[in-house]
Amino acid sequence: HFFGGFGGGRKAIFPGVSYLETIRKNHSMIFDPNAVIGRLKGNPVYEDQLEGVAMCPPSFLINVVLNEKKEFLQVFAGHYIEAHLKACKLVDEVYGAALEKPADLVIATCGGYPKDINVYQLQKTMDNAWCAVREGGVVIILGECEEGTGSALYEKTMRENPTPEAVEKTLRANFQVGAHKAYAVTRLMKKAQFILVSALDSELASSLLFTPAKDIQE
């Protein structure tokens, strides 16, 4: 998970069946430097979720880790924290990659439909690419985005805040779920240039601070 560390586990309850204001407060911790993909220990989003779920703890958890064919790699069952941590460990072992050094150029794809259905979903691929690129490098993301951005509030936030710094300032002053996607995307652009190969209108892609391209050759 791009700021909660990993999905699954406690998330079935918080945010899964939680009050919107509770979710908003939790997600507003996205600004913490420890609220990043693949990190649980010291991640305030994760720790806040654990605290909330402890008020109404589930008696039993079942989580599964899937492969690219949506087949079960392994089933984890038991205590909602411990079983989940073991599942996360397997995810690291199977899907993690050790890098000798950050790359000048990263080319990444979401894996096709429906993972690239809109920019809202595409952002998850951006986070993985962000982990691998060097400061000042370039990321090429291939994602069709046939349904556009996926969020009118995200688009509105970007129209009103044309820089990453403006987006962060606005969200810190008035955090809204949905608008937070603008921060989730643009915070990554402080590190590297993101070229988006998609079906998006080039002006719309540019307004989201991507460098638009029609195809990989371009």
Secondary structure, DSSP 8 states (H G I E B T S, - for coil): -TTTSS-SGGGGTTTTT--HHHHHHHHGGGGSTT--TT--TT-HHHHHHHHHHTTS--S-EEEEEE-TTS-EEEEEEESTTHHHHHHHHHHHHHH----SS-EEEEEEE--STTTTSSHHHHHHHHHHHHHHEEEEEEEEEE---TTTTS-HHHHHHHHH--SHHHHHHHHHHS--TTTHHHHHHHTGGGTSEEEEESSS-HHHHHHTT-EEESSS--
